[in-house]
């Protein structure tokens, strides 16, 4: 999850033992070739129909959430409020299970992920990226079931071990900075982008779910997930790192954190508004765009004395600004060389 969304190690099922989700009928000695089949451990079992699960009054699929950290808690509550049936949650943390149930009373609670397979049609994995593979190894889908994860980085192929004939896999990543404040995170989902990947037949359902949450579904092209996720991290954690440097410099000017965020935060908001309205090239302002090498030199000298830990970030940002200025041809070749020389000077 921005991360963007945090999940907690308490939902990491590493070391969990795979367990079958429930008893399955014994196959008949002679099986029809048209029977649907699903897997448990290394065996494939046949059923005349997909594993039955009750659908809600509106024909919506029953959902189960694996992981009751910040992402799972907020998603489960948001989906429930959107009118989709959230009927189960799995978490190894008993306190989180209880909290989830308090927020979504209709959800049955389980300690192990595999236990929810008899309850749901759509399983949502909201666990840390490093834990997804271990969870998947403990799951064997029934025909007709779907499994999605909420990772912003990983592709759908990590879910393949759980796939069975007639099942579907996908990814459902809300571009939201999830926090421990569940209500705040639920509100943040509305209007957010939700990146989708996976089987074609599943995309319509996931898009419907995203829209039910008040979000905007976007299907990512294959292979684009790492770049998409890196951009998301820069827009969330990267922005916080930039704000931290701004606050550091604000302290030199006598501002505390709240004061710096009030003063410079407004400038950040204005710049973002300009970028949206005018485009990035037109929104860029400052000494780099004017070729003011003397001002940049003065900044660097002050930073070396007063906030040396900010110098590297300032140089990186200024170098990127110079590249934009060159692309929009707002500087002469001589100005470009002067600015580049200042930025290249050793500390």
ABEGO torsion letter per residue (X at the ends): XXOABBBBAAABABGBBBBBAEBBBBBBABBBAABBBBBBEABBBBBABBBBBBBBAAGBBBBBBBEABAAAAAAAAAAAAAGBBBABBBBABAAAAAAAAAABAABBBBABAAAAAAABABBBBBBBAAAAAAAAAABBBBBGBBBBBABAABBAAAAAAABBBGBBBBBBBBBBBBBABAAAAAAAABGBBBBBBEBAAAAAAAAAAAAAAGBBBBBBBBGAAAAAAAAAAAABAAAAAAAAAAAAAAAAAGBBAAAAAAAAAAAAAAAAAAAAAAEAAAABBEAAAAGBAAAAAAAAAAAAAABAAAAAAAAAAAAAAAAAAAAAGABBAAAAAAAAAAAABBX
